[in-house]
Amino acid sequence: MDIKRSLLLLCSSFGSFLFGQEKAVDTIYIFDSQMKKAKLFHPVRTITPKDIEKNSTNLSELLRFQSSIYIKENGRGAVSSPSFRGTTAQQTAFVWNGININSSFLGQGDVNNIPLFGYDQIDIKAGGGSVVYGSGAIGGSIHLNNILDFNKGFKASFFSEVASFDTYNNFAQAGFSNKKLSIKVLGSYITSQNDYKVPEFVVGNTGFHNTNGRYYNTSVNIGVAYKIADHQTISWQNQIFDASQHYPIFELNGNKTKYKAQTLRSLIAWDIHKSNLSNSLKMAYTEDNFQYFSDLNQPKASGADGKNYIFKNDFNYFITPKININAIGEFQVNKGEGYQSDKNNQSGIGVVSRNVGSLSGLIRYFATKDLRFEAGIKKDFVEDISSPLLYSFSGKWNAVKWYHMGINFSKNFRYPSFNDLYWQPGGNLDLVPETSINIDMNHEFSFGDFKISLSPYYMDIKNLINWLPTSFGYWAPFNTYRVESYGLESQITWNKTFGKHALRLDGGYTYSKSINKDTDMQRMYVPMHKAVGNIEYGYSLFKVYAQGMFNGLTYTTSDEKRSAAIDPYFILNAGISASLFKKYTLGFKVNNVTDTYYQTVSLYPMPKRNYSVYATINF
């Protein structure tokens, strides 16, 4: 057997490894070339477009009900941030088609200012990933991925939903591909008056009414790929997003405010894929702009414009059928400029710029078809910041047919954001990066159609950046305490098809202990217990599902004050749909079936029972 043939057979046995199966490369084009490699060593949860339809309000709702992540949302559709394994929002990396898109100003992603629709899959990877995905990938990473396929002809679909609180969701996509060219265009528009009422939460002498809670957002995605040769593809992926969020008021005569955000992401890639070699060269330009209006009827009071220029090259080569090397180089120029309408108020950020570079090297060793290892090392070069040497090690062993085991060990980091360094008054140029040591294991058990995954983890985080009040009357960031975070993530799935019947069960439980080592107390907004579950039954043309989420006691203060904590709650959703003539789907959903009162952030109640109807057309 020659080397090329043995390589193809070996890689095929590892789940169609990207560079080992030429047929797969000929039919689809994946923009995040590292994700298939990550799945060889790490458990990754994938959310499909069909899963998105169950939680189509926003990305916050989707992640809340279909992942282990805790989502802090200041009321439905408002400012929202994730907490991965007890870490902060800045310690979660959002990755768009292989490019880290966390805000240069805040160092995090605002979940509700990221489009929900327009991706072919959303991957959720728990655990450290800074060697590949850079700053912020400490607790985990959320991957928003697009795929272009070839030789599929014309395809199109349209999704439309009408829901409570004058909510309207519309999403359309169309694509065409032949042997050489693939084009896909997607667009979404979501709007809601969002004027829900919560009688149990008393404001003054009446129950809460989400007055001035309106939001809308629009997104347009364009993807194009062209084969310039048998093993070479050039591509362009572009996303434009425009959003507006009105902030709720708690008094009838309260001042009405709003926040507007616009993002632009444009990525050009040149990819070479051969049986034992590949190279992906990416050039990206991204913008993150926002404006705050302290009065709806007045011009913007403040805002900022951020621009990022990104160059990234990912080279992958099989030295032998068993040894694979991977070198990644990246260079960024991050620019920001703040805006303040009140010249007497000098708070904010001026004109800032930063150069960031990195070099990563990984080696993978496929000892046998059931045993493989990966080791990585990375050095970042951040202007005016001393960055640590990062490393990672992973191993995966398919011990027997029904039991697989994996282990991961890594050092990860987050460097200070623009606001951390340059906000005036308060910016601190003496800050050092946050660093973490991550250890986790994964135990997978398979018994026919039944699968169980148990993943204990441990993190030691140092130099956490916190904004604290100062004696000068303003807040400033400091490297403060150490955090110890440990716990267990578990997942159970069962899929069974018999005749026209199909049953799917999917459940997960997470135990998270995240301790401030100075006080030995649980950190704010880290529930120790969270559980999610989905059950779906299909018969012929019909499908019905139920979806539940339990969230345990959640402290909202640093001293574990019980009276200020968010009480445990359980939320149940349900829906039914019917497919007609293989092209049309009609559905009905009930969210919060039990009409439960709950909050994810103190003082911001979420909606009680609400409804929606939707239709999907496939062409």
Backbone torsions as a table, in degrees:
resi	resn	phi	psi	omega
1	MET	NA	127.4	-178.0
2	ASP	-76.7	169.0	-173.8
3	ILE	-62.5	-43.2	-176.7
4	LYS	-61.6	-44.9	-178.4
5	ARG	-65.5	-42.4	179.2
6	SER	-64.0	-35.7	177.8
7	LEU	-63.1	-44.1	-179.0
8	LEU	-63.7	-41.4	179.6
9	LEU	-66.4	-40.4	179.9
10	LEU	-62.8	-49.2	-176.4
11	CYS	-67.9	-33.7	177.8
12	SER	-61.7	-36.7	179.1
13	SER	-68.6	-16.7	177.8
14	PHE	-100.4	41.7	172.3
15	GLY	75.3	40.2	177.7
16	SER	57.1	55.7	179.4
17	PHE	-53.5	136.6	-164.9
18	LEU	-52.9	-40.4	-173.6
19	PHE	-97.5	7.5	-177.5
20	GLY	-109.0	-9.2	-174.9
21	GLN	-126.7	99.8	-173.3
22	GLU	-64.1	-32.4	-179.2
23	LYS	-62.4	-42.0	179.3
24	ALA	-62.8	-39.8	179.9
25	VAL	-64.5	-33.2	-177.9
26	ASP	-72.3	-21.7	-172.6
27	THR	-103.9	-29.5	179.3
28	ILE	-134.7	155.2	177.4
29	TYR	-126.9	117.5	-177.9
30	ILE	-104.7	126.7	-174.2
31	PHE	-74.9	-32.8	177.5
32	ASP	-92.3	93.1	-173.9
33	SER	-70.4	-15.0	-178.7
34	GLN	-86.8	-16.3	-172.1
35	MET	-67.1	-38.6	178.5
36	LYS	-64.8	-34.6	177.5
37	LYS	-68.1	-40.5	179.7
38	ALA	-59.9	-37.3	-177.9
39	LYS	-69.7	-15.7	175.6
40	LEU	-70.7	-23.5	-173.0
41	PHE	-124.3	-19.6	-173.4
42	HIS	-126.6	144.8	171.7
43	PRO	-71.3	128.8	-178.8
44	VAL	-128.8	127.3	178.2
45	ARG	-92.1	127.3	-178.2
46	THR	-109.6	128.6	177.2
47	ILE	-108.3	123.0	-175.7
48	THR	-94.1	166.9	175.8
49	PRO	-56.6	-33.1	177.1
50	LYS	-67.2	-35.4	175.7
51	ASP	-65.6	-36.6	-178.3
52	ILE	-61.4	-35.1	-178.6
53	GLU	-60.3	-26.2	-179.6
54	LYS	-72.4	-27.9	-179.3
55	ASN	-132.5	69.5	-169.2
56	SER	-93.6	7.5	179.8
57	THR	-66.6	-51.6	178.9
58	ASN	-166.5	174.7	-179.1
59	LEU	-65.9	-31.0	177.7
60	SER	-59.4	-48.3	-178.9
61	GLU	-63.4	-40.6	179.8
62	LEU	-60.6	-49.2	-178.7
63	LEU	-68.7	-32.6	-179.0
64	ARG	-64.6	-42.3	-173.9
65	PHE	-94.6	-14.5	-175.0
66	GLN	-124.7	20.9	176.2
67	SER	-153.7	174.1	178.8
68	SER	-86.2	-0.9	-175.3
69	ILE	-74.0	137.4	172.4
70	TYR	-89.1	126.6	-177.7
71	ILE	-108.6	121.5	176.7
72	LYS	-96.7	111.6	-175.1
73	GLU	-123.1	122.0	-178.2
74	ASN	-77.9	59.6	-173.5
75	GLY	89.0	153.2	-175.8
76	ARG	-54.4	124.9	174.7
77	GLY	82.2	-2.1	-176.8
78	ALA	-94.9	-163.5	-177.7
79	VAL	-54.8	134.1	-173.0
80	SER	-145.7	140.9	-178.6
81	SER	-143.3	151.5	-176.9
82	PRO	-97.4	154.6	172.3
83	SER	-129.9	111.2	-175.3
84	PHE	-102.3	114.2	177.5
85	ARG	54.6	38.5	176.6
86	GLY	80.3	12.4	178.6
87	THR	-95.2	179.4	-179.6
88	THR	-88.2	170.3	177.1
89	ALA	-63.0	-33.4	178.7
90	GLN	-70.1	-14.0	179.8
91	GLN	-100.5	18.7	172.0
92	THR	-119.4	126.0	-179.0
93	ALA	-96.3	128.9	168.6
94	PHE	-94.8	128.5	-175.2
95	VAL	-124.8	118.4	179.2
96	TRP	-105.0	111.0	178.8
97	ASN	49.3	41.8	176.4
98	GLY	90.3	-0.9	-178.2
99	ILE	-113.2	125.9	177.0
100	ASN	-67.3	124.4	-175.2
101	ILE	-117.2	18.9	174.6
102	ASN	-59.6	144.9	-176.7
103	SER	-62.6	133.7	175.1
104	SER	-66.6	-27.1	-178.4
105	PHE	-78.3	-48.9	-173.9
106	LEU	-99.7	-19.6	-176.8
107	GLY	75.6	17.2	-177.7
108	GLN	-148.3	175.3	173.8
109	GLY	-111.1	132.3	173.0
110	ASP	-81.7	111.4	-169.7
111	VAL	-58.0	-39.2	-177.2
112	ASN	-83.5	0.3	170.3
113	ASN	-111.3	28.8	169.6
114	ILE	-122.6	128.9	-176.7
115	PRO	-57.4	144.0	175.2
116	LEU	-83.0	-43.4	-176.7
117	PHE	-94.0	160.8	174.0
118	GLY	109.2	9.3	178.6
119	TYR	-119.5	148.7	176.7
120	ASP	-83.1	-23.8	172.5
121	GLN	-162.6	150.2	174.1
122	ILE	-116.7	118.6	-179.6
123	ASP	-104.7	137.5	-179.9
124	ILE	-119.6	115.9	-177.7
125	LYS	-115.9	117.6	177.3
126	ALA	-85.6	148.9	176.7
127	GLY	99.7	168.4	-175.6
128	GLY	-65.9	144.8	179.8
129	GLY	-151.1	26.3	-175.1
130	SER	-67.4	-26.3	-179.9
131	VAL	-60.6	-35.2	-179.6
132	VAL	-101.6	-43.3	-169.3
133	TYR	-107.8	3.9	166.7
134	GLY	82.9	-159.3	-173.5
135	SER	-58.7	136.4	176.5
136	GLY	95.6	-16.7	-177.8
137	ALA	-82.6	65.9	-178.3
138	ILE	-102.2	-58.8	178.5
139	GLY	-77.0	-33.0	-179.2
140	GLY	166.5	-176.8	-178.3
141	SER	-142.3	147.2	179.3
142	ILE	-116.5	120.2	-170.9
143	HIS	-109.1	122.0	-179.7
144	LEU	-105.3	103.2	-166.8
145	ASN	-115.0	141.2	173.2
146	ASN	-114.0	146.6	-179.7
147	ILE	-130.5	136.7	173.1
148	LEU	-117.8	130.1	178.1
149	ASP	-108.8	161.0	-178.1
150	PHE	-115.1	155.1	172.9
151	ASN	60.1	39.6	-178.8
152	LYS	-114.4	-2.7	-179.3
153	GLY	73.7	-148.6	-176.6
154	PHE	-100.3	134.7	175.5
155	LYS	-139.8	145.4	177.7
156	ALA	-154.7	155.9	176.2
157	SER	-153.7	158.0	179.9
158	PHE	-140.4	130.6	178.8
159	PHE	-121.5	130.6	179.1
160	SER	-138.5	134.8	-176.4
161	GLU	-136.3	138.8	173.0
162	VAL	-120.0	127.9	-173.4
163	ALA	-135.6	173.8	178.5
164	SER	-57.5	160.6	177.2
165	PHE	65.2	34.8	-179.8
166	ASP	52.0	53.3	-179.4
167	THR	-105.1	133.3	-179.5
168	TYR	-134.2	123.2	177.3
169	ASN	-116.6	129.5	176.4
170	ASN	-136.2	133.4	179.3
171	PHE	-142.6	132.3	179.5
172	ALA	-135.5	146.1	175.9
173	GLN	-146.5	150.8	177.7
174	ALA	-146.8	142.7	-179.3
175	GLY	-147.9	151.2	176.1
176	PHE	-139.5	139.8	176.2
177	SER	-149.9	147.1	169.6
178	ASN	-128.4	-158.0	-176.1
179	LYS	-67.8	-25.4	-174.5
180	LYS	-111.1	-32.3	-169.4
181	LEU	-123.3	140.1	174.4
182	SER	-136.1	129.6	-178.7
183	ILE	-133.1	136.0	175.9
184	LYS	-140.7	133.5	178.3
185	VAL	-125.7	131.5	-178.2
186	LEU	-134.7	145.8	177.3
187	GLY	-148.4	145.9	178.7
188	SER	-139.6	152.0	174.9
189	TYR	-142.8	122.6	-178.9
190	ILE	-127.2	130.1	178.2
191	THR	-143.1	146.5	179.5
192	SER	-154.7	136.0	170.0
193	GLN	-71.2	-28.1	169.3
194	ASN	56.7	36.0	-173.2
195	ASP	-97.3	50.9	-176.8
196	TYR	-75.8	158.8	-179.0
197	LYS	-119.1	143.0	178.1
198	VAL	-133.0	93.4	-175.0
199	PRO	-60.6	-30.8	-175.9
200	GLU	-68.1	-25.6	-179.1
201	PHE	-93.6	106.8	-172.2
202	VAL	-89.4	125.7	174.9
203	VAL	-118.1	112.9	-173.3
204	GLY	69.6	-119.7	179.7
205	ASN	-109.2	6.2	-176.8
206	THR	-129.4	169.1	175.4
207	GLY	-72.8	166.8	-176.8
208	PHE	-73.3	133.8	173.1
209	HIS	-126.1	121.4	-175.1
210	ASN	-73.6	65.6	-179.8
211	THR	-70.7	139.6	-178.7
212	ASN	62.6	37.6	-180.0
213	GLY	-101.2	12.0	-173.8
214	ARG	-61.3	145.7	172.1
215	TYR	-147.4	157.3	171.0
216	TYR	-152.6	157.1	170.9
217	ASN	-154.5	151.4	-179.5
218	THR	-131.7	138.5	176.0
219	SER	-139.2	148.1	176.7
220	VAL	-134.3	128.0	177.0
221	ASN	-118.8	137.7	173.8
222	ILE	-131.2	127.9	177.0
223	GLY	-127.7	133.6	179.5
224	VAL	-137.8	133.9	174.3
225	ALA	-135.1	140.8	-179.4
226	TYR	-137.7	130.8	178.1
227	LYS	-85.4	112.2	179.1
228	ILE	-87.8	-13.1	175.3
229	ALA	-160.9	175.1	-176.1
230	ASP	-56.5	-35.6	-175.2
231	HIS	-119.2	18.6	-178.7
232	GLN	-131.4	134.6	-179.5
233	THR	-134.5	135.9	169.1
234	ILE	-111.3	146.4	-174.0
235	SER	-149.1	161.3	176.7
236	TRP	-140.5	129.2	175.6
237	GLN	-125.1	127.3	-174.8
238	ASN	-134.1	136.8	178.0
239	GLN	-136.0	129.7	176.0
240	ILE	-120.3	132.4	-176.5
241	PHE	-137.2	134.2	178.1
242	ASP	-134.2	131.1	-174.0
243	ALA	-144.0	154.9	174.8
244	SER	-140.4	133.5	177.6
245	GLN	-128.0	123.9	172.0
246	HIS	-90.0	135.3	-178.4
247	TYR	-90.0	129.1	-176.1
248	PRO	-63.6	150.3	176.8
249	ILE	-110.0	154.0	-176.4
250	PHE	-109.6	0.5	175.7
251	GLU	-133.5	147.0	-176.5
252	LEU	-60.6	-34.6	180.0
253	ASN	-99.7	19.6	-179.1
254	GLY	-67.7	156.6	-179.4
255	ASN	-76.0	125.0	-177.6
256	LYS	-86.8	126.3	-177.4
257	THR	-125.0	167.2	176.0
258	LYS	-154.2	166.2	-177.7
259	TYR	-135.3	131.6	178.4
260	LYS	-119.2	144.0	-179.0
261	ALA	-140.1	143.4	176.0
262	GLN	-135.4	134.3	175.6
263	THR	-129.5	146.6	174.1
264	LEU	-132.0	128.9	176.9
265	ARG	-132.0	123.6	-178.8
266	SER	-133.9	127.2	-172.9
267	LEU	-132.8	123.4	174.5
268	ILE	-111.4	133.4	-177.0
269	ALA	-134.7	144.8	172.6
270	TRP	-123.1	116.3	-173.9
271	ASP	-119.6	136.1	173.7
272	ILE	-117.6	126.5	180.0
273	HIS	-129.3	116.8	172.3
274	LYS	-126.2	177.2	-173.5
275	SER	-62.7	-34.5	-177.6
276	ASN	-124.4	6.0	-177.0
277	LEU	-146.8	142.7	172.6
278	SER	-149.5	155.2	175.7
279	ASN	-147.9	133.8	178.5
280	SER	-124.4	113.5	177.7
281	LEU	-104.8	120.9	-177.8
282	LYS	-119.9	139.0	171.9
283	MET	-128.1	124.1	-174.6
284	ALA	-131.8	149.4	172.6
285	TYR	-130.0	127.3	179.1
286	THR	-130.1	147.7	173.8
287	GLU	-127.0	140.0	172.5
288	ASP	-132.7	106.6	-177.2
289	ASN	-120.6	144.4	177.6
290	PHE	-147.3	156.0	178.0
291	GLN	-139.6	137.4	177.1
292	TYR	-111.8	132.8	-179.9
293	PHE	-114.3	111.5	179.2
294	SER	-74.3	-10.1	175.6
295	ASP	-148.5	128.4	-176.6
296	LEU	-57.1	-31.7	-173.9
297	ASN	-94.5	5.6	-178.7
298	GLN	-115.6	160.6	176.0
299	PRO	-61.7	167.2	-178.0
300	LYS	-58.2	142.0	-179.2
301	ALA	-92.3	-30.0	179.8
302	SER	-160.6	170.3	179.5
303	GLY	170.7	-177.9	179.3
304	ALA	-159.4	151.8	175.6
305	ASP	-119.9	128.6	178.9
306	GLY	-120.3	135.3	179.2
307	LYS	-130.1	136.7	-178.3
308	ASN	-132.4	131.5	176.9
309	TYR	-113.9	122.3	-169.6
310	ILE	-127.1	131.6	174.3
311	PHE	-126.2	128.4	-175.2
312	LYS	-143.9	133.9	176.7
313	ASN	-127.3	131.6	-176.9
314	ASP	-123.8	108.3	-177.2
315	PHE	-109.0	130.6	-176.3
316	ASN	-132.7	132.9	-175.5
317	TYR	-148.0	134.2	172.9
318	PHE	-90.7	108.4	176.1
319	ILE	-65.6	-45.0	172.9
320	THR	-135.0	171.8	177.6
321	PRO	-58.5	-17.6	-177.2
322	LYS	-106.7	-14.2	-174.9
323	ILE	-121.3	124.2	-177.4
324	ASN	-123.9	130.7	176.1
325	ILE	-113.8	148.1	-174.8
326	ASN	-140.7	120.7	178.5
327	ALA	-118.4	130.8	-177.9
328	ILE	-126.7	125.3	174.4
329	GLY	-121.3	139.6	-178.0
330	GLU	-143.4	142.1	175.3
331	PHE	-137.3	133.7	179.5
332	GLN	-130.2	148.2	166.8
333	VAL	-119.2	115.1	-179.8
334	ASN	-105.4	125.8	180.0
335	LYS	-124.6	144.0	177.9
336	GLY	-145.6	148.9	177.0
337	GLU	-145.7	125.3	-179.5
338	GLY	-91.2	164.2	-179.8
339	TYR	-135.7	134.1	178.1
340	GLN	-140.4	117.9	-176.3
341	SER	-75.8	-29.9	-179.0
342	ASP	-88.6	103.8	-176.0
343	LYS	-68.0	-18.8	177.7
344	ASN	-81.0	-14.4	178.0
345	ASN	-107.5	102.7	-172.8
346	GLN	-89.9	12.3	178.7
347	SER	-72.3	151.7	178.8
348	GLY	130.5	-155.3	-176.3
349	ILE	-131.5	142.5	-179.6
350	GLY	-92.4	-145.0	177.3
351	VAL	-91.8	119.6	-176.4
352	VAL	-132.7	157.5	179.5
353	SER	-151.9	149.1	-179.1
354	ARG	-150.9	137.6	173.4
355	ASN	-101.0	136.5	-178.5
356	VAL	-134.7	128.9	176.2
357	GLY	-132.5	161.5	178.2
358	SER	-157.9	151.4	173.7
359	LEU	-130.6	128.6	179.0
360	SER	-125.7	145.4	173.6
361	GLY	-134.5	133.1	178.5
362	LEU	-131.3	146.3	174.2
363	ILE	-129.9	135.4	-179.6
364	ARG	-121.7	135.3	-179.0
365	TYR	-123.9	117.5	179.5
366	PHE	-98.7	89.5	-174.2
367	ALA	-63.4	-50.0	175.0
368	THR	-141.4	-178.0	178.8
369	LYS	-69.1	-13.8	-178.1
370	ASP	-113.1	1.0	-177.0
371	LEU	-140.4	126.4	-179.6
372	ARG	-148.3	154.7	-177.3
373	PHE	-136.2	154.7	174.8
374	GLU	-141.9	133.8	175.3
375	ALA	-129.6	138.9	-177.8
376	GLY	-138.6	155.4	177.4
377	ILE	-143.8	147.7	-176.6
378	LYS	-150.5	142.7	172.4
379	LYS	-127.3	125.1	176.5
380	ASP	-99.4	147.1	177.7
381	PHE	-124.5	95.0	-176.1
382	VAL	-106.1	125.0	-176.2
383	GLU	-55.3	125.6	178.3
384	ASP	67.2	11.6	178.4
385	ILE	-127.3	132.9	175.3
386	SER	-87.4	114.6	-174.1
387	SER	-104.2	143.3	-178.2
388	PRO	-77.6	162.3	171.4
389	LEU	-78.3	126.8	-177.9
390	LEU	-103.8	153.1	179.6
391	TYR	-151.5	164.2	177.9
392	SER	-154.4	151.7	174.1
393	PHE	-144.0	133.7	178.8
394	SER	-137.2	147.6	175.1
395	GLY	-141.6	145.2	178.7
396	LYS	-135.0	128.1	-178.0
397	TRP	-130.7	118.1	173.3
398	ASN	-88.1	84.5	-170.1
399	ALA	-60.8	-51.4	176.3
400	VAL	-140.0	175.7	-175.9
401	LYS	-58.3	-34.1	-173.8
402	TRP	-101.6	0.6	-178.1
403	TYR	-140.7	124.4	175.7
404	HIS	-122.9	144.1	-179.1
405	MET	-131.6	140.4	175.8
406	GLY	-134.4	152.1	177.1
407	ILE	-138.3	142.3	-178.6
408	ASN	-138.2	137.9	179.6
409	PHE	-140.1	130.2	-176.1
410	SER	-157.0	156.8	169.5
411	LYS	-112.0	131.7	-173.8
412	ASN	-133.7	169.9	-175.9
413	PHE	-156.8	167.2	169.9
414	ARG	-140.9	123.2	176.9
415	TYR	-88.4	157.0	-175.2
416	PRO	-60.2	145.7	178.4
417	SER	-81.9	173.6	176.7
418	PHE	-57.8	-44.4	-179.9
419	ASN	-63.6	-40.0	178.3
420	ASP	-57.8	-38.8	-173.6
421	LEU	-90.4	-40.4	-164.1
422	TYR	-117.4	-4.6	-178.5
423	TRP	-61.5	134.6	-180.0
424	GLN	-122.0	129.4	-2.6
425	PRO	-84.5	154.7	172.3
426	GLY	124.8	-26.2	-178.0
427	GLY	-53.9	140.4	-173.0
428	ASN	-122.1	106.5	-178.6
429	LEU	-76.9	-5.7	-179.5
430	ASP	-93.6	4.2	-179.4
431	LEU	-65.1	146.6	172.8
432	VAL	-115.0	160.1	-178.3
433	PRO	-64.3	148.6	166.9
434	GLU	-71.6	141.0	177.3
435	THR	-130.5	156.1	179.3
436	SER	-146.3	148.3	168.0
437	ILE	-108.1	123.0	-177.0
438	ASN	-115.2	134.3	173.3
439	ILE	-133.7	129.4	172.8
440	ASP	-149.4	156.4	176.8
441	MET	-124.9	160.3	176.3
442	ASN	-138.6	126.5	178.7
443	HIS	-117.4	119.6	-177.6
444	GLU	-115.7	127.4	179.2
445	PHE	-119.1	132.2	-179.8
446	SER	-125.7	128.3	177.0
447	PHE	-133.5	89.8	-176.3
448	GLY	66.1	-121.4	179.9
449	ASP	-87.7	2.8	-175.2
450	PHE	-105.3	128.2	-178.7
451	LYS	-131.3	139.1	177.3
452	ILE	-127.9	137.1	176.7
453	SER	-127.6	129.6	177.6
454	LEU	-123.4	124.2	-174.8
455	SER	-131.5	91.0	171.6
456	PRO	-74.7	148.8	-177.7
457	TYR	-144.9	161.2	176.6
458	TYR	-147.8	136.8	177.3
459	MET	-134.6	138.2	173.4
460	ASP	-121.1	109.1	-174.3
461	ILE	-109.1	129.7	-178.4
462	LYS	-119.2	157.8	176.3
463	ASN	59.5	38.3	178.5
464	LEU	-56.9	133.4	-179.8
465	ILE	-90.4	120.0	179.2
466	ASN	-126.9	142.9	172.3
467	TRP	-91.0	124.5	-175.6
468	LEU	-129.5	151.8	176.1
469	PRO	-68.0	145.4	178.9
470	THR	-115.2	169.4	178.7
471	SER	-71.1	-10.4	-179.8
472	PHE	-88.9	-1.4	175.8
473	GLY	95.3	1.4	176.6
474	TYR	-127.5	169.2	179.8
475	TRP	-93.8	150.3	179.6
476	ALA	-147.9	151.8	179.7
477	PRO	-87.2	143.0	177.6
478	PHE	-140.6	150.5	167.9
479	ASN	-75.3	115.6	-171.2
480	THR	-114.2	-120.5	-166.4
481	TYR	-83.4	172.8	175.5
482	ARG	-96.5	145.6	-179.6
483	VAL	-119.6	135.3	172.8
484	GLU	-115.8	120.5	-176.5
485	SER	-126.0	128.7	179.2
486	TYR	-148.7	160.8	-179.2
487	GLY	169.8	-159.5	-176.4
488	LEU	-143.6	131.4	169.9
489	GLU	-111.2	136.1	180.0
490	SER	-135.4	151.5	-178.6
491	GLN	-143.6	136.9	176.7
492	ILE	-127.7	129.5	176.5
493	THR	-133.4	148.2	175.8
494	TRP	-149.1	124.8	179.1
495	ASN	-126.4	131.7	-178.8
496	LYS	-144.9	131.7	176.2
497	THR	-122.8	129.6	178.2
498	PHE	-143.0	107.6	-176.1
499	GLY	64.5	-126.3	178.5
500	LYS	-88.4	2.1	-178.3
501	HIS	-97.1	142.2	175.5
502	ALA	-142.1	130.3	-179.1
503	LEU	-127.4	132.7	-178.9
504	ARG	-132.7	126.9	175.9
505	LEU	-120.5	137.0	-178.3
506	ASP	-148.4	116.4	-178.8
507	GLY	-139.5	151.7	179.4
508	GLY	-145.3	146.2	176.3
509	TYR	-131.6	137.4	-179.7
510	THR	-128.7	129.4	171.7
511	TYR	-110.4	122.5	-176.3
512	SER	-127.4	119.1	173.5
513	LYS	-115.1	114.9	-178.2
514	SER	-126.7	110.2	-167.2
515	ILE	-112.7	130.3	167.4
516	ASN	-75.0	112.7	-173.2
517	LYS	-68.7	-15.2	175.7
518	ASP	-76.3	-30.7	-176.2
519	THR	-115.7	-14.4	-174.9
520	ASP	60.1	31.1	178.7
521	MET	-116.0	154.4	177.8
522	GLN	-63.3	138.6	-178.7
523	ARG	-74.6	159.2	-178.7
524	MET	-65.4	144.9	175.6
525	TYR	55.7	41.0	172.1
526	VAL	-128.2	93.5	177.0
527	PRO	-67.7	135.3	179.8
528	MET	-70.8	-26.0	-177.3
529	HIS	-128.1	131.4	171.4
530	LYS	-144.9	137.2	178.2
531	ALA	-137.6	139.7	175.5
532	VAL	-130.2	150.6	179.3
533	GLY	-153.1	142.8	177.1
534	ASN	-133.8	135.8	172.5
535	ILE	-129.9	130.6	-177.6
536	GLU	-132.9	130.8	178.7
537	TYR	-124.1	131.0	178.3
538	GLY	-125.0	139.5	174.7
539	TYR	-139.2	116.6	179.4
540	SER	55.2	-112.8	-175.4
541	LEU	-90.9	-6.8	-170.5
542	PHE	-109.6	148.8	173.7
543	LYS	-138.0	141.7	175.1
544	VAL	-134.9	143.8	-179.3
545	TYR	-143.0	157.0	171.5
546	ALA	-132.6	145.4	-172.7
547	GLN	-139.6	125.6	-178.7
548	GLY	-126.8	152.9	176.6
549	MET	-143.2	127.7	173.8
550	PHE	-111.9	132.6	177.1
551	ASN	-124.0	125.1	-177.1
552	GLY	-77.9	-179.5	179.1
553	LEU	-52.6	132.9	-175.9
554	THR	-128.6	115.8	178.5
555	TYR	-75.1	140.7	178.7
556	THR	-113.3	3.7	176.4
557	THR	-129.0	159.9	-176.1
558	SER	-77.7	-9.7	-178.5
559	ASP	-105.4	17.7	179.3
560	GLU	55.8	41.2	179.7
561	LYS	-70.2	114.0	-173.4
562	ARG	-66.2	-37.2	-177.1
563	SER	-66.0	-22.9	180.0
564	ALA	-97.9	-2.8	-175.8
565	ALA	-75.5	156.3	173.9
566	ILE	-85.6	123.5	-177.3
567	ASP	-68.1	154.9	176.0
568	PRO	-59.3	150.4	177.6
569	TYR	-151.1	157.2	176.6
570	PHE	-128.2	128.6	-179.7
571	ILE	-117.2	133.5	-179.6
572	LEU	-120.6	128.8	173.6
573	ASN	-116.6	156.2	178.3
574	ALA	-151.3	155.6	179.5
575	GLY	-160.1	162.0	178.0
576	ILE	-141.5	145.3	179.5
577	SER	-145.8	159.8	178.4
578	ALA	-138.4	136.2	178.1
579	SER	-102.8	132.4	-176.8
580	LEU	-122.4	127.3	176.4
581	PHE	56.1	25.5	177.1
582	LYS	64.0	0.0	-178.0
583	LYS	-117.1	-24.5	-172.3
584	TYR	-118.4	137.5	175.2
585	THR	-130.2	131.0	175.2
586	LEU	-117.3	137.6	-177.0
587	GLY	-142.8	158.4	178.3
588	PHE	-137.8	134.3	-177.9
589	LYS	-129.4	146.2	171.7
590	VAL	-123.2	118.4	177.4
591	ASN	-98.9	142.0	-177.6
592	ASN	55.9	58.8	-175.5
593	VAL	-53.8	-39.7	-175.3
594	THR	-84.1	5.9	176.0
595	ASP	57.9	42.7	-174.7
596	THR	-79.9	139.7	173.4
597	TYR	-87.4	126.1	-179.8
598	TYR	-155.5	161.3	176.5
599	GLN	-133.8	151.3	169.2
600	THR	-108.7	-19.6	172.5
601	VAL	-132.2	136.0	-178.0
602	SER	-54.7	134.8	176.4
603	LEU	79.1	2.5	178.8
604	TYR	-123.0	86.0	-178.6
605	PRO	-67.4	149.3	178.2
606	MET	-96.9	165.4	-176.4
607	PRO	-64.2	150.3	173.0
608	LYS	-87.3	-152.2	-173.8
609	ARG	-56.7	133.5	177.9
610	ASN	-148.8	165.8	-167.9
611	TYR	-133.7	161.5	172.5
612	SER	-156.8	152.0	171.0
613	VAL	-125.2	145.7	-177.9
614	TYR	-145.9	162.3	177.8
615	ALA	-140.7	142.9	176.7
616	THR	-127.5	135.8	177.1
617	ILE	-123.0	127.8	176.0
618	ASN	-111.2	132.7	-178.8
619	PHE	-106.4	NA	NA
